[in-house]
Amino acid sequence: MSDHASVCPLDCPDTCSLTVTVEHAKIVKIRGSRANPYTAGVICTKVAGSYPEWVHGPGRLQTPLRRIGAKGEGRFAPVSWDEALDIIHERVTSVIAAHGPQAVLPLNYAGPHGMLAYASMDLRFFHKLGASLLDRSPLCGGIRTQAWLGTFGTTPGIAPEQVRHSKLTIAWGNNVTWSNLHLTPIINAARRDGAKVVVVDPKRIKIAEQADMHVALKPGTDVVLAWALAAELERRGAFDRAFIERHVAGFEEFMAGARRYSVAEAARICQVPEAQIRQLAEWYHTLSPASISVGNGLERNQNGGSGIRAIFALPALAGKFGVPGGGLVNGAGFVFPKTPAKLQRPDLLPPGTRTLNIVDVGAHLLDPTLSPPIKAIFVYNHNPVVVHPDQNRMRRGLAREDLFIVGCDVVMTDSLAYADVVLPASSHFEYDDIYAAYGQHWLQRAEPVIQPQHESLPNTEIFRRLAARFGYTDPIFTASDAQLMDDAVDGADPRLGGVAPSRLPTDRATAMTVSGEPAILFKNVFPKTASGKVELASEYLDKKYGSRLPTYRAYETKFPLILITPASDERITSTFGGLKAGDVTPPLEMHPDDARARGLADGVRVRVWNELGEVHLPLRITDEIRPGVICSLKGAWMKTSDNGQTVSALAPGHHADICGGACYNDCRVEVAAL
């Protein structure tokens, strides 16, 4: 029995350091390590409990497979790697001969967040092939990122550890207990020292139970609440006029919109008490340092970008930047010296290659006018059947008999059941990788703790072999994982201390500080916008999306209830959904008033439906969710469904105000007993 250092790569902002116990070449235990001072030996229960079964359980893919049944049926026969690569080469080259290379599409997302497994040799291959580009960010996180870029540019906010110094901290659309775990004890420590804690969320999440205020607003109205706070702060004389004059662009344009919303009007639209808005404005005025952590929850609607931008404006208006514990706990990804162009080689792309929005892939697969049509896709690091909006549309698209599908994953997912060829991928415990993060400021590296299981291969090796089979022999397609790591991160960055990225220690994380100090916006880092200022009226967003300023659009349909689908404490999106812990059908949570109006009792099975689909769920009646809103956790696999649909079937396919982002929380439904 031996212990090994590793890193959790899953789609989570914390990127925990791990200690992995191996016995007889198998993982038998996972626990947190202190290699990363931020995660400090603490990990979530789903990682501790699920990884061994995920790596070694019956769902693990062992060999390459070819489909022998109907699409979606999940019947396959084993083949060798050579046979699998030959089939892929033959079918893809046939597609290219008939329709051109842009008829091929990589359909991947954020299964592993290691820089090599996520986007390295695979993108070199697809760029050389000339396949259609995929804009992945709109599915999740892209709206928040684009809002940050439009307001501050490529500069980081404060590290989460800084919240310890805050006298007021606001968790806005961020379920820190489940999705940002290590921020929770920092918030709690600040509160023990007298800090006020405010949670803005339609659901009374765990941290809201101990908060000083829980603002249970109507989903999609965050921009109105932030505008009203800005206007109330102005009325109270809380603006830092000197800071605004020196460091803020677009102040008058932004405030012209904000002043339209009185506290009373915002309370009506957001469906929260006026007293809460006034109290929050008073605290934000009088308590410093003040920090805000904006999660991905509030971006998932057509006003998502506007809501985040209006929140990002608040510390600039009130002069909350420039001190430890002050500002925004966002933009962490910009603290790392990443070199994506060197790693992914977009210079290989043929001129004029089109880009498709990942949210629209289901529609594109069914669009007879798309030219060229999509005729071959590679699904990896992703489970689109479970994750994408308008699930039934995606399933119809994947079921096309004329669509050649290559699937690659660690386990057999619902999406891979539609594949013509399935390739077994190694888990991150079986290869080298380097890990930046999007929620903290520590760079980490990991080495294999076990050998690749069965006939699995790392993503990098799979795409090396594909490149070779397609005749791509340049050194960039034979680069080792060590070379790829050195291409992923700027080795000349002084924070690496002269150590090559591929040789960074695995027993300790590397601090991404600024001249040895934590990054603090307006102290040692500054906006990198075109103006060099905080841009409340954004030229960048205007040019890219026609969205110079935040806006608000009410969204109503004939269906009366808003369905939100937040993260689960059993899964990371859909990862671990195939395991025993994730097999339970998630309940539908409903406020007692809404249940009473429909004659529904706790524990009954209900049908949840709209024009896109229907889902059957057990009902849990609770006042943790506000009236008019219902909640069921995302990421459940089809085995939890009795009619072949999960909550993604009900999510609309339209776009948010920026980034072409997904609008899961614009889902409007009705509920009745089965």
C-alpha positions in Angstrom: 0.0 0.0 0.0 1.4 3.4 -1.0 0.2 7.0 -1.0 0.6 9.3 -4.0 0.1 13.0 -4.7 -2.6 13.9 -7.3 -5.1 16.6 -8.2 -8.8 16.6 -8.8 -9.5 17.7 -12.4 -13.3 17.9 -12.3 -15.3 20.9 -13.4 -15.2 22.8 -10.1 -13.4 26.1 -9.2 -11.4 24.6 -6.3 -9.1 22.1 -8.1 -8.2 20.2 -4.9 -4.9 18.5 -4.2 -5.4 14.8 -3.4 -3.6 12.0 -1.6 -4.4 8.7 -3.4 -3.8 5.4 -1.7 -2.9 2.5 -4.1 -2.9 -1.2 -3.2 -2.2 -4.0 -5.7 -2.2 -1.4 -8.5 -5.7 -0.2 -7.6 -7.0 2.9 -6.0 -8.5 2.1 -2.7 -8.8 5.5 -1.0 -9.0 9.2 -1.9 -8.5 12.0 0.6 -7.5 15.6 0.5 -3.9 16.7 0.8 -2.3 19.9 2.0 -0.2 20.4 -1.2 -2.6 23.1 -2.2 -2.9 25.4 0.9 -6.3 26.7 -0.3 -7.9 23.2 -0.4 -5.9 22.3 2.8 -6.7 18.6 3.0 -10.5 18.9 2.6 -12.4 17.4 -0.3 -16.0 16.9 -1.1 -17.7 13.5 -0.2 -18.5 12.7 -3.8 -14.8 12.7 -4.8 -13.8 10.8 -1.7 -16.5 8.2 -2.2 -16.9 7.8 -5.9 -13.5 7.9 -7.6 -12.5 4.2 -6.8 -15.7 2.8 -8.3 -15.5 5.2 -11.3 -11.9 4.1 -12.1 -12.3 0.4 -11.3 -16.0 -0.3 -11.5 -18.1 -2.2 -14.0 -18.8 0.9 -16.1 -15.2 1.4 -17.0 -14.5 1.1 -20.7 -11.8 -1.6 -21.3 -11.3 -1.9 -25.1 -12.2 0.0 -28.2 -15.7 -0.9 -29.4 -17.8 -0.7 -32.6 -21.5 -0.4 -32.7 -23.5 -3.5 -33.6 -27.0 -2.4 -32.4 -29.2 0.6 -33.2 -28.0 4.1 -32.2 -28.7 4.7 -28.6 -29.2 1.0 -27.8 -25.7 0.6 -26.4 -24.8 -2.7 -28.1 -21.1 -2.9 -29.1 -18.4 -5.5 -30.0 -14.7 -5.2 -29.0 -12.2 -4.3 -31.7 -8.5 -3.6 -31.6 -7.0 -0.1 -31.5 -5.8 -0.5 -35.1 -9.2 -1.5 -36.2 -10.9 1.4 -34.4 -8.5 3.9 -35.9 -8.9 2.4 -39.4 -12.7 2.7 -39.2 -12.4 6.3 -38.0 -9.9 7.2 -40.8 -12.1 5.6 -43.4 -15.3 7.2 -42.4 -13.9 10.7 -41.7 -11.9 10.8 -44.9 -15.1 9.8 -46.7 -17.0 12.6 -45.1 -14.3 15.1 -46.0 -14.2 13.9 -49.6 -18.0 14.4 -49.9 -18.6 17.5 -47.8 -15.2 19.1 -46.8 -13.5 19.1 -43.5 -15.9 21.5 -41.8 -18.5 18.7 -41.9 -16.4 17.2 -39.0 -17.0 18.7 -35.5 -15.4 18.0 -32.1 -18.1 17.9 -29.5 -16.2 18.2 -26.2 -16.5 20.2 -23.0 -15.0 20.2 -19.5 -14.9 16.6 -18.2 -11.3 16.9 -17.1 -9.8 20.4 -16.4 -6.2 19.3 -16.8 -4.7 21.5 -19.5 -3.5 18.5 -21.5 -6.6 16.3 -21.3 -8.9 19.3 -21.8 -7.5 20.9 -24.9 -4.1 20.2 -26.3 -3.2 17.4 -28.8 -6.9 17.0 -29.7 -7.2 20.6 -30.9 -3.9 20.4 -32.8 -5.5 17.4 -34.6 -8.8 19.1 -35.4 -7.1 22.4 -36.4 -4.9 20.5 -38.9 -7.9 18.5 -40.1 -9.8 21.8 -40.8 -12.8 20.7 -38.7 -15.4 23.2 -37.7 -14.5 25.1 -34.6 -16.6 24.7 -31.5 -17.3 27.6 -29.1 -17.5 25.7 -25.8 -17.8 28.5 -23.3 -21.5 29.3 -23.8 -22.6 26.1 -22.2 -21.5 27.2 -18.7 -19.2 29.9 -17.4 -18.7 31.8 -20.7 -21.2 34.5 -19.8 -19.5 35.3 -16.6 -16.1 35.2 -18.3 -17.2 37.5 -21.0 -18.8 39.9 -18.5 -15.5 40.0 -16.7 -13.5 40.6 -19.8 -15.9 43.4 -20.9 -15.6 45.1 -17.5 -12.0 44.4 -16.3 -10.2 42.7 -19.2 -7.7 39.9 -18.7 -6.8 40.6 -15.1 -7.6 38.6 -11.9 -9.8 39.6 -9.0 -9.0 38.7 -5.4 -8.1 35.2 -4.4 -10.8 33.5 -2.3 -8.5 33.5 0.8 -8.9 37.3 0.8 -12.5 36.9 2.0 -11.1 36.2 5.4 -10.5 40.0 5.7 -14.0 41.0 4.5 -16.4 42.7 6.9 -19.2 42.0 4.4 -19.3 39.1 1.9 -22.0 38.4 -0.6 -22.4 34.9 -2.2 -24.4 35.8 -5.3 -25.7 32.9 -7.3 -22.9 30.8 -5.8 -23.7 27.6 -3.9 -20.4 27.6 -2.1 -21.2 24.6 0.1 -21.5 22.2 -2.9 -19.8 24.1 -5.8 -17.1 26.2 -4.1 -16.5 24.1 -1.0 -13.3 25.7 0.4 -14.8 29.2 0.3 -17.3 28.1 3.0 -14.9 27.9 6.0 -13.3 31.2 5.0 -16.7 32.9 5.0 -17.6 31.3 8.3 -14.3 32.4 9.8 -14.9 36.0 8.7 -18.4 35.8 10.1 -17.1 34.6 13.5 -15.1 37.8 13.5 -18.2 39.9 13.0 -18.5 40.0 9.2 -22.0 40.1 7.7 -22.8 37.3 5.2 -25.5 37.8 2.5 -26.7 35.1 0.1 -28.5 35.9 -3.1 -30.2 32.8 -4.4 -33.8 31.7 -5.2 -33.1 28.7 -2.9 -32.2 28.7 0.7 -28.9 26.9 0.2 -26.9 25.5 3.1 -24.8 28.6 3.7 -28.0 30.8 3.6 -29.2 29.0 6.8 -26.4 30.8 8.8 -26.3 34.0 6.7 -27.3 37.4 8.1 -29.5 37.9 5.0 -30.9 35.6 2.3 -32.3 37.4 -0.7 -34.5 34.8 -2.4 -35.1 36.7 -5.7 -36.9 35.6 -8.8 -34.5 34.0 -11.2 -33.4 36.3 -14.1 -33.9 39.5 -12.2 -30.4 39.9 -10.7 -29.7 42.9 -13.0 -32.7 44.8 -11.6 -31.5 44.1 -8.0 -28.0 45.3 -8.8 -29.3 48.4 -10.5 -31.5 49.2 -7.6 -28.6 48.8 -5.2 -26.5 51.1 -7.3 -29.2 53.7 -7.4 -29.8 53.4 -3.6 -26.0 53.7 -2.9 -26.0 56.9 -5.0 -28.9 58.3 -3.1 -27.1 57.5 0.2 -24.0 59.3 -0.9 -22.1 56.1 -0.9 -20.2 56.5 -4.2 -16.5 57.0 -4.3 -16.5 59.9 -6.7 -12.7 60.3 -6.8 -12.3 56.6 -7.8 -15.1 56.8 -10.3 -13.5 59.9 -11.9 -10.1 58.3 -12.2 -10.9 54.6 -12.8 -14.4 54.1 -14.3 -15.6 54.5 -17.9 -19.3 54.7 -18.8 -20.5 55.8 -15.3 -23.3 58.1 -16.5 -24.5 55.7 -19.2 -24.7 52.9 -16.6 -26.4 55.0 -13.9 -29.0 56.3 -16.4 -30.2 52.7 -16.6 -29.8 52.0 -12.9 -31.8 55.1 -11.8 -34.9 53.8 -13.6 -35.3 51.2 -10.9 -36.4 52.5 -7.5 -36.2 50.2 -4.5 -39.9 49.7 -4.6 -39.9 48.8 -8.4 -37.0 46.4 -7.9 -38.7 44.7 -5.0 -41.8 44.2 -7.2 -39.8 42.7 -10.1 -37.4 40.7 -8.0 -40.2 39.6 -5.6 -38.2 40.4 -2.5 -38.9 42.8 0.4 -38.0 46.5 0.0 -36.4 46.4 3.4 -33.8 43.8 2.2 -32.6 45.9 -0.6 -32.3 49.0 1.6 -30.5 46.9 4.3 -28.1 45.4 1.8 -27.3 48.9 0.4 -26.7 50.2 3.9 -24.3 47.3 4.7 -22.5 47.7 1.4 -22.1 51.4 2.1 -20.9 51.2 5.6 -18.9 47.9 5.8 -15.4 47.6 4.4 -13.7 45.6 3.1 -16.6 44.1 1.2 -16.3 41.2 -1.2 -18.7 39.6 -3.7 -18.4 36.1 -5.1 -20.4 35.7 -8.3 -21.2 32.1 -9.2 -22.5 30.6 -12.5 -26.1 30.3 -11.2 -27.3 33.7 -12.2 -25.8 33.6 -15.7 -28.2 30.8 -16.8 -30.9 33.1 -18.3 -31.4 35.6 -21.0 -30.3 38.5 -18.7 -27.3 36.6 -17.4 -24.6 38.8 -18.7 -26.4 41.9 -17.7 -26.9 40.7 -14.2 -23.3 39.8 -13.7 -22.0 43.1 -15.2 -24.3 45.1 -12.9 -23.0 43.3 -9.9 -19.4 43.8 -11.1 -20.1 47.5 -11.2 -20.9 47.8 -7.5 -17.4 47.7 -6.0 -16.2 50.2 -8.6 -19.1 52.6 -7.7 -18.6 52.2 -3.9 -14.8 52.2 -4.0 -14.4 48.7 -2.5 -11.3 47.8 -4.5 -7.6 48.0 -3.6 -7.6 46.5 -0.1 -7.3 42.9 1.2 -10.8 41.4 1.3 -12.2 44.0 -1.0 -13.7 43.6 -4.5 -14.7 40.5 -6.4 -13.7 36.8 -6.0 -13.7 36.3 -9.8 -11.4 36.2 -12.7 -9.0 33.7 -11.1 -8.2 32.1 -14.5 -6.4 35.2 -15.6 -3.7 34.9 -12.9 -2.1 32.0 -14.6 0.6 32.3 -17.3 -1.2 30.1 -19.8 0.0 30.0 -23.4 -3.0 28.4 -25.2 -1.9 29.3 -28.7 1.4 27.5 -28.3 -0.5 24.5 -26.8 -3.4 24.3 -29.2 -1.9 25.7 -32.4 -4.8 27.6 -33.9 -2.3 28.8 -36.6 -2.9 25.4 -38.2 -6.5 26.3 -39.0 -7.5 26.9 -42.7 -8.6 30.5 -43.2 -12.4 31.0 -42.9 -13.1 28.0 -40.7 -16.5 28.4 -39.2 -17.3 28.4 -35.5 -20.4 26.7 -34.1 -21.9 27.5 -30.7 -22.0 24.4 -28.5 -25.5 25.3 -27.3 -26.8 25.0 -30.9 -25.2 21.7 -31.8 -28.5 19.8 -31.4 -30.2 22.2 -33.7 -27.3 22.1 -36.2 -27.5 18.3 -36.4 -31.1 18.6 -37.5 -30.8 21.6 -39.8 -31.2 20.6 -43.4 -30.0 24.0 -44.6 -26.6 24.0 -42.7 -23.8 24.1 -45.2 -21.8 22.0 -45.0 -23.9 19.7 -42.9 -22.4 18.0 -39.8 -21.6 14.5 -40.9 -19.1 13.3 -38.3 -18.6 14.3 -34.6 -16.1 13.3 -31.9 -17.7 13.3 -28.5 -15.2 13.4 -25.6 -14.8 15.0 -22.2 -18.6 15.5 -22.5 -22.0 13.8 -22.0 -24.2 16.0 -24.3 -27.3 13.9 -24.0 -27.5 14.6 -20.3 -26.0 18.1 -20.2 -27.3 20.1 -23.2 -30.5 22.1 -23.2 -33.4 20.6 -25.2 -32.3 17.1 -24.6 -34.8 15.5 -27.0 -33.5 17.6 -29.9 -29.9 16.5 -29.1 -31.0 12.8 -29.0 -32.8 13.1 -32.3 -29.6 14.7 -33.8 -27.3 11.9 -32.5 -29.7 9.2 -33.7 -29.2 10.2 -37.4 -28.0 7.1 -39.3 -25.9 9.3 -41.6 -24.0 10.8 -38.8 -20.7 9.1 -37.9 -20.0 9.4 -34.2 -16.7 8.7 -32.4 -17.1 8.6 -28.6 -14.2 8.7 -26.1 -14.6 8.5 -22.4 -13.5 6.7 -19.2 -16.9 5.1 -18.7 -19.9 4.2 -21.0 -22.2 7.2 -20.8 -25.7 7.8 -22.2 -24.1 9.8 -25.0 -21.6 7.1 -26.0 -24.5 4.8 -26.6 -25.1 6.6 -29.9 -21.5 6.3 -31.0 -20.3 4.1 -34.0 -16.8 3.7 -32.5 -16.0 4.0 -28.8 -12.5 4.7 -27.5 -11.5 3.9 -23.9 -9.9 6.9 -22.2 -7.6 6.8 -19.2 -8.7 8.6 -16.0 -6.5 11.4 -14.8 -5.0 9.1 -12.2 -3.3 7.4 -15.2 -1.4 10.2 -16.9 0.6 13.4 -16.4 -1.1 16.8 -16.5 -0.9 20.3 -15.3 -3.7 22.2 -13.6 -4.6 25.8 -13.5 -7.9 26.7 -11.9 -10.8 29.0 -12.4 -11.6 29.6 -8.7 -8.3 29.9 -6.9 -4.7 31.1 -7.5 -2.5 27.9 -7.2 -0.9 26.1 -10.2 -0.5 22.3 -9.7 1.0 19.3 -11.6 0.2 15.6 -11.2 1.8 12.4 -12.3 0.2 9.0 -12.8 -0.6 7.0 -9.6 -1.6 3.8 -11.5 -1.0 2.5 -14.9 -3.6 3.0 -17.7 -6.3 0.5 -17.0 -7.1 -2.2 -19.5 -6.6 -0.8 -23.0 -7.3 2.8 -22.2 -5.1 5.6 -23.3 -4.8 9.3 -22.2 -6.5 11.8 -24.5 -3.1 13.1 -25.7 -2.0 9.6 -26.8 -5.4 8.9 -28.5 -5.1 12.0 -30.6 -1.4 11.3 -31.3 -2.5 8.0 -32.8 -5.3 9.6 -34.7 -2.9 12.2 -36.1 -0.5 9.5 -37.2 -3.3 7.5 -38.8 -4.3 10.7 -40.8 -0.7 11.2 -41.9 0.2 14.1 -39.7 3.9 13.5 -38.9 5.2 17.0 -37.9 6.9 17.1 -34.5 3.9 19.0 -33.0 1.8 15.8 -33.4 4.4 13.6 -31.7 5.1 15.9 -28.8 5.3 14.1 -25.5 3.1 15.0 -22.5 6.1 16.8 -20.9 6.5 18.9 -24.1 2.8 19.7 -24.0 3.0 20.9 -20.4 5.9 23.1 -21.3 3.8 24.5 -24.2 0.7 25.0 -21.9 2.4 27.4 -19.4 5.0 30.1 -19.9 8.1 28.6 -18.3 9.8 32.0 -18.2 7.2 33.3 -15.7 9.2 34.3 -12.6 6.7 32.6 -10.3 7.9 29.2 -11.6 11.3 30.0 -10.2 13.1 28.8 -13.3 11.5 25.4 -13.2 10.0 24.0 -16.4 6.2 23.5 -16.2 6.7 19.8 -16.8 9.0 19.6 -13.8 7.0 21.5 -11.2 6.8 19.7 -7.9 3.8 17.4 -7.3 3.9 17.6 -3.5 3.2 21.3 -3.4 1.2 23.9 -5.4 2.9 26.9 -6.9 1.4 30.3 -5.8 0.3 32.6 -8.5 1.1 35.8 -6.7 2.0 39.3 -7.9 5.6 40.1 -6.9 5.2 37.7 -4.0 1.8 39.2 -2.8 -1.7 38.1 -3.4 -3.4 39.7 -6.4 -5.6 42.6 -5.4 -7.3 44.6 -8.1 -6.3 48.3 -7.9 -3.4 47.5 -5.6 -1.0 45.4 -7.7 -3.1 44.4 -10.7 -5.2 46.8 -12.8 -7.9 46.6 -15.5 -6.6 45.5 -18.9 -9.5 46.9 -20.9 -8.9 49.2 -23.9 -9.4 52.2 -21.7 -7.4 50.9 -18.8 -10.5 51.5 -16.6 -13.5 49.6 -15.3 -15.8 49.7 -18.3 -19.4 49.9 -17.1 -20.3 50.7 -20.8 -18.2 48.2 -22.7 -16.8 48.8 -26.1 -15.6 45.1 -26.1 -19.1 43.7 -25.5 -20.7 46.2 -27.8 -18.5 45.1 -30.7 -18.8 41.4 -29.9 -22.4 41.1 -28.9 -24.1 44.5 -29.4 -24.3 44.8 -25.6 -22.7 48.1 -24.6 -24.7 48.3 -21.4 -26.7 45.8 -19.2 -30.3 45.4 -20.1 -33.4 43.7 -18.7 -35.9 41.6 -20.6 -38.8 39.9 -18.7 -39.3 36.3 -19.8 -42.7 34.8 -19.4 -44.5 31.9 -21.1 -47.8 30.2 -20.6 -46.1 27.9 -18.2 -46.3 29.4 -14.7 -43.3 27.8 -12.8 -39.6 28.5 -13.1 -37.5 25.4 -13.0 -33.9 25.8 -11.8 -31.4 23.0 -12.1 -28.4 23.6 -9.9 -25.4 21.4 -9.2 -25.7 18.2 -7.3 -23.8 17.1 -4.2 -23.5 13.6 -5.7 -22.2 14.5 -9.2 -19.9 17.1 -10.9 -22.3 18.0 -13.8 -22.9 14.4 -15.0 -19.6 12.8 -13.8 -20.3 10.0 -11.4 -23.9 9.8 -12.7 -23.4 6.2 -13.7 -22.4 5.1 -10.1 -24.6 3.8 -7.4 -24.6 7.1 -5.4 -25.8 9.0 -8.5 -28.5 6.5 -9.5 -31.2 7.9 -7.3 -33.8 10.0 -9.2 -33.4 13.6 -7.9 -36.6 15.0 -6.3 -38.5 18.0 -7.5 -38.5 20.7 -4.7 -41.6 22.9 -4.5 -42.8 25.5 -2.1 -45.8 24.5 0.0 -48.0 27.3 -1.5 -47.4 26.0 -5.1 -48.0 22.4 -4.0 -51.2 23.4 -2.2 -52.5 25.2 -5.3 -52.0 22.0 -7.3 -53.3 19.6 -4.7 -50.0 17.9 -4.4 -48.7 16.0 -1.3 -45.1 15.4 -0.3 -43.6 12.2 -1.8 -46.0 11.8 -4.7 -44.6 11.3 -8.2 -45.3 14.2 -10.5 -45.0 15.0 -14.2 -43.1 18.2 -15.0 -43.6 19.4 -18.5 -43.5 22.1 -21.2 -43.5 22.2 -24.9 -40.1 20.5 -25.1 -40.6 17.4 -23.0 -41.8 15.8 -19.8 -40.0 14.5 -16.8 -41.2 12.3 -13.9 -39.9 13.0 -10.5 -40.7 12.4 -6.8 -42.0 15.6 -5.1 -40.4 17.2 -2.0 -42.4 20.0 -0.5 -40.1 22.5 1.2 -39.9 26.2 2.1 -36.2 26.1 1.1 -37.3 27.1 -2.4 -39.2 30.4 -3.0 -42.8 30.4 -4.4 -43.1 30.3 -8.1 -39.8 28.4 -8.5 -39.1 24.7 -8.4 -35.8 23.0 -8.3 -34.3 19.6 -9.3 -30.6 18.9 -9.5 -28.8 18.6 -12.9 -26.7 15.8 -14.2 -28.8 12.6 -13.5 -28.4 9.9 -16.1 -31.1 8.2 -18.1 -31.2 5.2 -15.7 -32.9 7.5 -13.2 -35.7 8.2 -15.7 -38.8 6.0 -16.3 -39.6 7.8 -19.6 -36.2 8.5 -21.1 -36.0 12.2 -20.2 -34.2 14.2 -17.5 -34.5 17.8 -16.6 -32.3 18.9 -19.5 -35.2 17.9 -21.8 -37.2 20.9 -20.4 -34.4 23.6 -20.9 -34.9 26.0 -23.8 -32.3 26.4 -26.5 -32.4 30.2 -26.8 -29.4 32.4 -25.9 -28.4 34.8 -23.2 -27.6 38.5 -23.8 -23.9 37.9 -24.3 -21.7 34.9 -25.3 -24.6 33.1 -26.9 -24.9 31.5 -23.5 -27.3 28.7 -22.4 -30.5 29.7 -20.6 -31.3 26.7 -18.4 -33.0 28.9 -15.8 -35.4 30.4 -18.3 -37.1 27.0 -18.1 -40.8 27.4 -17.6 -43.0 24.4 -16.7 -46.1 23.1 -15.2 -46.4 20.3 -12.6 -49.2 17.8 -11.9 -49.5 14.4 -10.2 -48.8 11.4 -12.3 
